[in-house]
Amino acid sequence: MRVEVEIESDGRWIAEVTTIPGAMAYGASKAEAVAKVEALVLRTLADKLEHGEPAPELSHVFTVAA
């Protein structure tokens, strides 16, 4: 899944996985924002699997955009 990151005008970083609705997280650094959104996505996918909902096929879990 592609993680998109950008820095906000207040200096915080935001990371988002657009293929998962609502999967976005802020961090004080790029690495922190990415780690937070990856954890959120993994929790979301685990919840889908636990409830028998379809989850995307995952050959590579994350790709961070430059």
PDB file with SEQRES, HELIX, SHEET and CRYST1 records, atoms N, CA, C and O in Angstrom:
SEQRES   1 A   66  MET ARG VAL GLU VAL GLU ILE GLU SER ASP GLY ARG TRP          
SEQRES   2 A   66  ILE ALA GLU VAL THR THR ILE PRO GLY ALA MET ALA TYR          
SEQRES   3 A   66  GLY ALA SER LYS ALA GLU ALA VAL ALA LYS VAL GLU ALA          
SEQRES   4 A   66  LEU VAL LEU ARG THR LEU ALA ASP LYS LEU GLU HIS GLY          
SEQRES   5 A   66  GLU PRO ALA PRO GLU LEU SER HIS VAL PHE THR VAL ALA          
SEQRES   6 A   66  ALA                                                          
HELIX    1 AA1 LYS A   30  GLU A   50  1                                  21    
SHEET    1 AA1 4 MET A  24  GLY A  27  0                                        
SHEET    2 AA1 4 TRP A  13  GLU A  16 -1                                        
SHEET    3 AA1 4 ARG A   2  ILE A   7 -1                                        
SHEET    4 AA1 4 THR A  63  VAL A  64  1                                        
CRYST1    1.000    1.000    1.000  90.00  90.00  90.00 P 1           1          
ATOM      1  N   MET A   1       0.852  -1.172   0.000  1.00  0.00           N  
ATOM      2  CA  MET A   1       0.000   0.000   0.000  1.00  0.00           C  
ATOM      3  C   MET A   1       0.891   1.226   0.000  1.00  0.00           C  
ATOM      4  O   MET A   1       1.932   1.264   0.655  1.00  0.00           O  
ATOM      5  N   ARG A   2       0.475   2.185  -0.719  1.00  0.00           N  
ATOM      6  CA  ARG A   2       1.259   3.410  -0.864  1.00  0.00           C  
ATOM      7  C   ARG A   2       0.932   4.381   0.266  1.00  0.00           C  
ATOM      8  O   ARG A   2      -0.228   4.716   0.504  1.00  0.00           O  
ATOM      9  N   VAL A   3       1.975   4.822   0.950  1.00  0.00           N  
ATOM     10  CA  VAL A   3       1.845   5.824   2.005  1.00  0.00           C  
ATOM     11  C   VAL A   3       2.282   7.157   1.425  1.00  0.00           C  
ATOM     12  O   VAL A   3       3.415   7.303   0.967  1.00  0.00           O  
ATOM     13  N   GLU A   4       1.385   8.122   1.445  1.00  0.00           N  
ATOM     14  CA  GLU A   4       1.708   9.463   0.965  1.00  0.00           C  
ATOM     15  C   GLU A   4       1.978  10.345   2.170  1.00  0.00           C  
ATOM     16  O   GLU A   4       1.227  10.318   3.145  1.00  0.00           O  
ATOM     17  N   VAL A   5       3.044  11.125   2.108  1.00  0.00           N  
ATOM     18  CA  VAL A   5       3.418  11.988   3.224  1.00  0.00           C  
ATOM     19  C   VAL A   5       3.633  13.414   2.742  1.00  0.00           C  
ATOM     20  O   VAL A   5       4.042  13.657   1.606  1.00  0.00           O  
ATOM     21  N   GLU A   6       3.348  14.340   3.633  1.00  0.00           N  
ATOM     22  CA  GLU A   6       3.653  15.737   3.361  1.00  0.00           C  
ATOM     23  C   GLU A   6       3.777  16.460   4.687  1.00  0.00           C  
ATOM     24  O   GLU A   6       3.287  15.998   5.718  1.00  0.00           O  
ATOM     25  N   ILE A   7       4.431  17.588   4.638  1.00  0.00           N  
ATOM     26  CA  ILE A   7       4.608  18.382   5.842  1.00  0.00           C  
ATOM     27  C   ILE A   7       3.586  19.510   5.837  1.00  0.00           C  
ATOM     28  O   ILE A   7       3.378  20.169   4.818  1.00  0.00           O  
ATOM     29  N   GLU A   8       2.957  19.723   6.971  1.00  0.00           N  
ATOM     30  CA  GLU A   8       1.961  20.777   7.124  1.00  0.00           C  
ATOM     31  C   GLU A   8       2.661  22.103   7.409  1.00  0.00           C  
ATOM     32  O   GLU A   8       3.849  22.125   7.732  1.00  0.00           O  
ATOM     33  N   SER A   9       1.930  23.202   7.289  1.00  0.00           N  
ATOM     34  CA  SER A   9       2.515  24.521   7.514  1.00  0.00           C  
ATOM     35  C   SER A   9       2.963  24.722   8.965  1.00  0.00           C  
ATOM     36  O   SER A   9       3.808  25.573   9.241  1.00  0.00           O  
ATOM     37  N   ASP A  10       2.399  23.940   9.890  1.00  0.00           N  
ATOM     38  CA  ASP A  10       2.792  24.068  11.300  1.00  0.00           C  
ATOM     39  C   ASP A  10       3.969  23.163  11.665  1.00  0.00           C  
ATOM     40  O   ASP A  10       4.361  23.100  12.831  1.00  0.00           O  
ATOM     41  N   GLY A  11       4.538  22.459  10.674  1.00  0.00           N  
ATOM     42  CA  GLY A  11       5.706  21.625  10.904  1.00  0.00           C  
ATOM     43  C   GLY A  11       5.401  20.168  11.176  1.00  0.00           C  
ATOM     44  O   GLY A  11       6.317  19.346  11.197  1.00  0.00           O  
ATOM     45  N   ARG A  12       4.139  19.823  11.386  1.00  0.00           N  
ATOM     46  CA  ARG A  12       3.780  18.416  11.596  1.00  0.00           C  
ATOM     47  C   ARG A  12       3.772  17.700  10.255  1.00  0.00           C  
ATOM     48  O   ARG A  12       3.539  18.304   9.208  1.00  0.00           O  
ATOM     49  N   TRP A  13       4.033  16.392  10.310  1.00  0.00           N  
ATOM     50  CA  TRP A  13       3.957  15.549   9.121  1.00  0.00           C  
ATOM     51  C   TRP A  13       2.627  14.813   9.139  1.00  0.00           C  
ATOM     52  O   TRP A  13       2.133  14.436  10.202  1.00  0.00           O  
ATOM     53  N   ILE A  14       2.049  14.611   7.965  1.00  0.00           N  
ATOM     54  CA  ILE A  14       0.837  13.816   7.837  1.00  0.00           C  
ATOM     55  C   ILE A  14       1.114  12.692   6.847  1.00  0.00           C  
ATOM     56  O   ILE A  14       1.703  12.905   5.787  1.00  0.00           O  
ATOM     57  N   ALA A  15       0.681  11.502   7.212  1.00  0.00           N  
ATOM     58  CA  ALA A  15       0.831  10.337   6.345  1.00  0.00           C  
ATOM     59  C   ALA A  15      -0.557   9.778   6.087  1.00  0.00           C  
ATOM     60  O   ALA A  15      -1.402   9.750   6.983  1.00  0.00           O  
ATOM     61  N   GLU A  16      -0.790   9.332   4.851  1.00  0.00           N  
ATOM     62  CA  GLU A  16      -2.112   8.842   4.471  1.00  0.00           C  
ATOM     63  C   GLU A  16      -1.991   7.667   3.519  1.00  0.00           C  
ATOM     64  O   GLU A  16      -1.126   7.645   2.643  1.00  0.00           O  
ATOM     65  N   VAL A  17      -2.865   6.695   3.699  1.00  0.00           N  
ATOM     66  CA  VAL A  17      -3.028   5.594   2.754  1.00  0.00           C  
ATOM     67  C   VAL A  17      -4.393   5.804   2.128  1.00  0.00           C  
ATOM     68  O   VAL A  17      -5.417   5.507   2.745  1.00  0.00           O  
ATOM     69  N   THR A  18      -4.411   6.315   0.904  1.00  0.00           N  
ATOM     70  CA  THR A  18      -5.665   6.731   0.279  1.00  0.00           C  
ATOM     71  C   THR A  18      -6.593   5.578  -0.062  1.00  0.00           C  
ATOM     72  O   THR A  18      -7.795   5.784  -0.233  1.00  0.00           O  
ATOM     73  N   THR A  19      -6.056   4.371  -0.163  1.00  0.00           N  
ATOM     74  CA  THR A  19      -6.901   3.222  -0.500  1.00  0.00           C  
ATOM     75  C   THR A  19      -7.690   2.694   0.698  1.00  0.00           C  
ATOM     76  O   THR A  19      -8.564   1.842   0.538  1.00  0.00           O  
ATOM     77  N   ILE A  20      -7.388   3.195   1.894  1.00  0.00           N  
ATOM     78  CA  ILE A  20      -8.114   2.824   3.105  1.00  0.00           C  
ATOM     79  C   ILE A  20      -8.784   4.096   3.630  1.00  0.00           C  
ATOM     80  O   ILE A  20      -8.096   4.976   4.145  1.00  0.00           O  
ATOM     81  N   PRO A  21     -10.112   4.212   3.511  1.00  0.00           N  
ATOM     82  CA  PRO A  21     -10.792   5.429   3.962  1.00  0.00           C  
ATOM     83  C   PRO A  21     -10.475   5.753   5.426  1.00  0.00           C  
ATOM     84  O   PRO A  21     -10.587   4.897   6.305  1.00  0.00           O  
ATOM     85  N   GLY A  22     -10.081   6.995   5.665  1.00  0.00           N  
ATOM     86  CA  GLY A  22      -9.794   7.463   7.013  1.00  0.00           C  
ATOM     87  C   GLY A  22      -8.423   7.114   7.539  1.00  0.00           C  
ATOM     88  O   GLY A  22      -8.111   7.429   8.687  1.00  0.00           O  
ATOM     89  N   ALA A  23      -7.591   6.471   6.733  1.00  0.00           N  
ATOM     90  CA  ALA A  23      -6.262   6.072   7.197  1.00  0.00           C  
ATOM     91  C   ALA A  23      -5.282   7.223   7.028  1.00  0.00           C  
ATOM     92  O   ALA A  23      -4.614   7.346   6.001  1.00  0.00           O  
ATOM     93  N   MET A  24      -5.210   8.054   8.044  1.00  0.00           N  
ATOM     94  CA  MET A  24      -4.254   9.152   8.052  1.00  0.00           C  
ATOM     95  C   MET A  24      -3.818   9.404   9.485  1.00  0.00           C  
ATOM     96  O   MET A  24      -4.577   9.197  10.432  1.00  0.00           O  
ATOM     97  N   ALA A  25      -2.578   9.856   9.624  1.00  0.00           N  
ATOM     98  CA  ALA A  25      -2.035  10.097  10.953  1.00  0.00           C  
ATOM     99  C   ALA A  25      -0.992  11.202  10.897  1.00  0.00           C  
ATOM    100  O   ALA A  25      -0.278  11.361   9.906  1.00  0.00           O  
ATOM    101  N   TYR A  26      -0.923  11.962  11.984  1.00  0.00           N  
ATOM    102  CA  TYR A  26       0.070  13.016  12.121  1.00  0.00           C  
ATOM    103  C   TYR A  26       1.230  12.539  12.979  1.00  0.00           C  
ATOM    104  O   TYR A  26       1.075  11.646  13.812  1.00  0.00           O  
ATOM    105  N   GLY A  27       2.398  13.144  12.765  1.00  0.00           N  
ATOM    106  CA  GLY A  27       3.562  12.863  13.593  1.00  0.00           C  
ATOM    107  C   GLY A  27       4.477  14.072  13.612  1.00  0.00           C  
ATOM    108  O   GLY A  27       4.403  14.939  12.741  1.00  0.00           O  
ATOM    109  N   ALA A  28       5.339  14.117  14.613  1.00  0.00           N  
ATOM    110  CA  ALA A  28       6.306  15.205  14.718  1.00  0.00           C  
ATOM    111  C   ALA A  28       7.398  15.074  13.661  1.00  0.00           C  
ATOM    112  O   ALA A  28       8.048  16.058  13.309  1.00  0.00           O  
ATOM    113  N   SER A  29       7.597  13.853  13.154  1.00  0.00           N  
ATOM    114  CA  SER A  29       8.569  13.611  12.088  1.00  0.00           C  
ATOM    115  C   SER A  29       7.896  12.764  11.005  1.00  0.00           C  
ATOM    116  O   SER A  29       6.821  12.200  11.211  1.00  0.00           O  
ATOM    117  N   LYS A  30       8.547  12.692   9.863  1.00  0.00           N  
ATOM    118  CA  LYS A  30       8.033  11.865   8.776  1.00  0.00           C  
ATOM    119  C   LYS A  30       7.942  10.410   9.225  1.00  0.00           C  
ATOM    120  O   LYS A  30       6.934   9.744   8.992  1.00  0.00           O  
ATOM    121  N   ALA A  31       8.993   9.924   9.867  1.00  0.00           N  
ATOM    122  CA  ALA A  31       9.022   8.526  10.312  1.00  0.00           C  
ATOM    123  C   ALA A  31       7.908   8.228  11.309  1.00  0.00           C  
ATOM    124  O   ALA A  31       7.296   7.161  11.255  1.00  0.00           O  
ATOM    125  N   GLU A  32       7.643   9.157  12.212  1.00  0.00           N  
ATOM    126  CA  GLU A  32       6.579   8.950  13.198  1.00  0.00           C  
ATOM    127  C   GLU A  32       5.214   8.892  12.530  1.00  0.00           C  
ATOM    128  O   GLU A  32       4.400   8.031  12.864  1.00  0.00           O  
ATOM    129  N   ALA A  33       4.953   9.792  11.594  1.00  0.00           N  
ATOM    130  CA  ALA A  33       3.672   9.801  10.891  1.00  0.00           C  
ATOM    131  C   ALA A  33       3.484   8.509  10.099  1.00  0.00           C  
ATOM    132  O   ALA A  33       2.397   7.933  10.106  1.00  0.00           O  
ATOM    133  N   VAL A  34       4.530   8.052   9.420  1.00  0.00           N  
ATOM    134  CA  VAL A  34       4.456   6.815   8.643  1.00  0.00           C  
ATOM    135  C   VAL A  34       4.195   5.627   9.566  1.00  0.00           C  
ATOM    136  O   VAL A  34       3.345   4.787   9.271  1.00  0.00           O  
ATOM    137  N   ALA A  35       4.915   5.553  10.674  1.00  0.00           N  
ATOM    138  CA  ALA A  35       4.727   4.445  11.611  1.00  0.00           C  
ATOM    139  C   ALA A  35       3.301   4.413  12.151  1.00  0.00           C  
ATOM    140  O   ALA A  35       2.700   3.346  12.276  1.00  0.00           O  
ATOM    141  N   LYS A  36       2.768   5.582  12.468  1.00  0.00           N  
ATOM    142  CA  LYS A  36       1.405   5.646  13.002  1.00  0.00           C  
ATOM    143  C   LYS A  36       0.366   5.207  11.973  1.00  0.00           C  
ATOM    144  O   LYS A  36      -0.566   4.477  12.311  1.00  0.00           O  
ATOM    145  N   VAL A  37       0.513   5.641  10.725  1.00  0.00           N  
ATOM    146  CA  VAL A  37      -0.480   5.262   9.719  1.00  0.00           C  
ATOM    147  C   VAL A  37      -0.338   3.784   9.356  1.00  0.00           C  
ATOM    148  O   VAL A  37      -1.341   3.123   9.084  1.00  0.00           O  
ATOM    149  N   GLU A  38       0.880   3.256   9.347  1.00  0.00           N  
ATOM    150  CA  GLU A  38       1.056   1.830   9.082  1.00  0.00           C  
ATOM    151  C   GLU A  38       0.372   0.999  10.167  1.00  0.00           C  
ATOM    152  O   GLU A  38      -0.295   0.010   9.862  1.00  0.00           O  
ATOM    153  N   ALA A  39       0.535   1.392  11.422  1.00  0.00           N  
ATOM    154  CA  ALA A  39      -0.114   0.679  12.531  1.00  0.00           C  
ATOM    155  C   ALA A  39      -1.630   0.754  12.397  1.00  0.00           C  
ATOM    156  O   ALA A  39      -2.325  -0.236  12.627  1.00  0.00           O  
ATOM    157  N   LEU A  40      -2.139   1.913  12.028  1.00  0.00           N  
ATOM    158  CA  LEU A  40      -3.581   2.085  11.853  1.00  0.00           C  
ATOM    159  C   LEU A  40      -4.113   1.181  10.748  1.00  0.00           C  
ATOM    160  O   LEU A  40      -5.147   0.536  10.918  1.00  0.00           O  
ATOM    161  N   VAL A  41      -3.414   1.132   9.620  1.00  0.00           N  
ATOM    162  CA  VAL A  41      -3.839   0.295   8.496  1.00  0.00           C  
ATOM    163  C   VAL A  41      -3.798  -1.181   8.877  1.00  0.00           C  
ATOM    164  O   VAL A  41      -4.714  -1.935   8.549  1.00  0.00           O  
ATOM    165  N   LEU A  42      -2.744  -1.591   9.563  1.00  0.00           N  
ATOM    166  CA  LEU A  42      -2.666  -2.992   9.980  1.00  0.00           C  
ATOM    167  C   LEU A  42      -3.807  -3.361  10.932  1.00  0.00           C  
ATOM    168  O   LEU A  42      -4.365  -4.453  10.833  1.00  0.00           O  
ATOM    169  N   ARG A  43      -4.156  -2.457  11.851  1.00  0.00           N  
ATOM    170  CA  ARG A  43      -5.291  -2.718  12.745  1.00  0.00           C  
ATOM    171  C   ARG A  43      -6.597  -2.799  11.956  1.00  0.00           C  
ATOM    172  O   ARG A  43      -7.449  -3.641  12.241  1.00  0.00           O  
ATOM    173  N   THR A  44      -6.751  -1.929  10.972  1.00  0.00           N  
ATOM    174  CA  THR A  44      -7.952  -1.922  10.137  1.00  0.00           C  
ATOM    175  C   THR A  44      -8.073  -3.224   9.355  1.00  0.00           C  
ATOM    176  O   THR A  44      -9.148  -3.823   9.306  1.00  0.00           O  
ATOM    177  N   LEU A  45      -6.968  -3.667   8.740  1.00  0.00           N  
ATOM    178  CA  LEU A  45      -6.989  -4.911   7.970  1.00  0.00           C  
ATOM    179  C   LEU A  45      -7.235  -6.115   8.869  1.00  0.00           C  
ATOM    180  O   LEU A  45      -7.976  -7.024   8.495  1.00  0.00           O  
ATOM    181  N   ALA A  46      -6.625  -6.131  10.045  1.00  0.00           N  
ATOM    182  CA  ALA A  46      -6.848  -7.235  10.983  1.00  0.00           C  
ATOM    183  C   ALA A  46      -8.310  -7.297  11.393  1.00  0.00           C  
ATOM    184  O   ALA A  46      -8.884  -8.382  11.486  1.00  0.00           O  
ATOM    185  N   ASP A  47      -8.914  -6.147  11.637  1.00  0.00           N  
ATOM    186  CA  ASP A  47     -10.326  -6.097  12.010  1.00  0.00           C  
ATOM    187  C   ASP A  47     -11.204  -6.648  10.888  1.00  0.00           C  
ATOM    188  O   ASP A  47     -12.147  -7.396  11.145  1.00  0.00           O  
ATOM    189  N   LYS A  48     -10.896  -6.281   9.652  1.00  0.00           N  
ATOM    190  CA  LYS A  48     -11.659  -6.800   8.506  1.00  0.00           C  
ATOM    191  C   LYS A  48     -11.552  -8.324   8.439  1.00  0.00           C  
ATOM    192  O   LYS A  48     -12.556  -9.015   8.266  1.00  0.00           O  
ATOM    193  N   LEU A  49     -10.336  -8.841   8.577  1.00  0.00           N  
ATOM    194  CA  LEU A  49     -10.140 -10.286   8.515  1.00  0.00           C  
ATOM    195  C   LEU A  49     -10.863 -11.000   9.654  1.00  0.00           C  
ATOM    196  O   LEU A  49     -11.470 -12.049   9.438  1.00  0.00           O  
ATOM    197  N   GLU A  50     -10.804 -10.446  10.855  1.00  0.00           N  
ATOM    198  CA  GLU A  50     -11.463 -11.060  12.006  1.00  0.00           C  
ATOM    199  C   GLU A  50     -12.981 -11.126  11.837  1.00  0.00           C  
ATOM    200  O   GLU A  50     -13.635 -12.021  12.371  1.00  0.00           O  
ATOM    201  N   HIS A  51     -13.530 -10.171  11.090  1.00  0.00           N  
ATOM    202  CA  HIS A  51     -14.979 -10.123  10.895  1.00  0.00           C  
ATOM    203  C   HIS A  51     -15.422 -10.714   9.568  1.00  0.00           C  
ATOM    204  O   HIS A  51     -16.576 -10.557   9.171  1.00  0.00           O  
ATOM    205  N   GLY A  52     -14.507 -11.395   8.877  1.00  0.00           N  
ATOM    206  CA  GLY A  52     -14.860 -12.060   7.632  1.00  0.00           C  
ATOM    207  C   GLY A  52     -15.091 -11.130   6.458  1.00  0.00           C  
ATOM    208  O   GLY A  52     -15.674 -11.534   5.452  1.00  0.00           O  
ATOM    209  N   GLU A  53     -14.645  -9.902   6.571  1.00  0.00           N  
ATOM    210  CA  GLU A  53     -14.797  -8.941   5.475  1.00  0.00           C  
ATOM    211  C   GLU A  53     -13.635  -9.091   4.499  1.00  0.00           C  
ATOM    212  O   GLU A  53     -12.546  -9.514   4.886  1.00  0.00           O  
ATOM    213  N   PRO A  54     -13.863  -8.745   3.238  1.00  0.00           N  
ATOM    214  CA  PRO A  54     -12.770  -8.850   2.272  1.00  0.00           C  
ATOM    215  C   PRO A  54     -11.665  -7.833   2.575  1.00  0.00           C  
ATOM    216  O   PRO A  54     -11.941  -6.686   2.929  1.00  0.00           O  
ATOM    217  N   ALA A  55     -10.435  -8.264   2.432  1.00  0.00           N  
ATOM    218  CA  ALA A  55      -9.274  -7.384   2.595  1.00  0.00           C  
ATOM    219  C   ALA A  55      -8.436  -7.505   1.332  1.00  0.00           C  
ATOM    220  O   ALA A  55      -8.446  -8.550   0.682  1.00  0.00           O  
ATOM    221  N   PRO A  56      -7.714  -6.456   0.979  1.00  0.00           N  
ATOM    222  CA  PRO A  56      -6.917  -6.512  -0.251  1.00  0.00           C  
ATOM    223  C   PRO A  56      -5.812  -7.553  -0.158  1.00  0.00           C  
ATOM    224  O   PRO A  56      -5.285  -7.822   0.922  1.00  0.00           O  
ATOM    225  N   GLU A  57      -5.465  -8.138  -1.306  1.00  0.00           N  
ATOM    226  CA  GLU A  57      -4.315  -9.034  -1.382  1.00  0.00           C  
ATOM    227  C   GLU A  57      -3.067  -8.201  -1.132  1.00  0.00           C  
ATOM    228  O   GLU A  57      -2.924  -7.109  -1.682  1.00  0.00           O  
ATOM    229  N   LEU A  58      -2.177  -8.708  -0.314  1.00  0.00           N  
ATOM    230  CA  LEU A  58      -0.996  -7.927   0.035  1.00  0.00           C  
ATOM    231  C   LEU A  58       0.274  -8.679  -0.318  1.00  0.00           C  
ATOM    232  O   LEU A  58       0.648  -9.629   0.371  1.00  0.00           O  
ATOM    233  N   SER A  59       0.936  -8.262  -1.382  1.00  0.00           N  
ATOM    234  CA  SER A  59       2.227  -8.864  -1.700  1.00  0.00           C  
ATOM    235  C   SER A  59       3.336  -8.044  -1.039  1.00  0.00           C  
ATOM    236  O   SER A  59       4.304  -8.597  -0.516  1.00  0.00           O  
ATOM    237  N   HIS A  60       3.186  -6.755  -1.069  1.00  0.00           N  
ATOM    238  CA  HIS A  60       4.068  -5.825  -0.354  1.00  0.00           C  
ATOM    239  C   HIS A  60       3.131  -4.983   0.499  1.00  0.00           C  
ATOM    240  O   HIS A  60       2.166  -4.415  -0.011  1.00  0.00           O  
ATOM    241  N   VAL A  61       3.400  -4.905   1.746  1.00  0.00           N  
ATOM    242  CA  VAL A  61       2.463  -4.225   2.628  1.00  0.00           C  
ATOM    243  C   VAL A  61       2.475  -2.726   2.395  1.00  0.00           C  
ATOM    244  O   VAL A  61       1.418  -2.136   2.176  1.00  0.00           O  
ATOM    245  N   PHE A  62       3.642  -2.091   2.437  1.00  0.00           N  
ATOM    246  CA  PHE A  62       3.693  -0.630   2.311  1.00  0.00           C  
ATOM    247  C   PHE A  62       4.805  -0.203   1.373  1.00  0.00           C  
ATOM    248  O   PHE A  62       5.846  -0.852   1.275  1.00  0.00           O  
ATOM    249  N   THR A  63       4.561   0.905   0.684  1.00  0.00           N  
ATOM    250  CA  THR A  63       5.572   1.608  -0.097  1.00  0.00           C  
ATOM    251  C   THR A  63       5.443   3.067   0.264  1.00  0.00           C  
ATOM    252  O   THR A  63       4.368   3.648   0.116  1.00  0.00           O  
ATOM    253  N   VAL A  64       6.516   3.671   0.735  1.00  0.00           N  
ATOM    254  CA  VAL A  64       6.486   5.077   1.129  1.00  0.00           C  
ATOM    255  C   VAL A  64       6.900   5.922  -0.077  1.00  0.00           C  
ATOM    256  O   VAL A  64       7.969   5.724  -0.655  1.00  0.00           O  
ATOM    257  N   ALA A  65       6.032   6.866  -0.443  1.00  0.00           N  
ATOM    258  CA  ALA A  65       6.345   7.773  -1.547  1.00  0.00           C  
ATOM    259  C   ALA A  65       7.449   8.728  -1.132  1.00  0.00           C  
ATOM    260  O   ALA A  65       7.499   9.160   0.019  1.00  0.00           O  
ATOM    261  N   ALA A  66       8.318   9.054  -2.047  1.00  0.00           N  
ATOM    262  CA  ALA A  66       9.467   9.930  -1.745  1.00  0.00           C  
ATOM    263  C   ALA A  66       9.071  11.337  -1.450  1.00  0.00           C  
ATOM    264  O   ALA A  66       9.930  12.177  -1.180  1.00  0.00           O  
TER     265      ALA A  66                                                      
END                                                                             
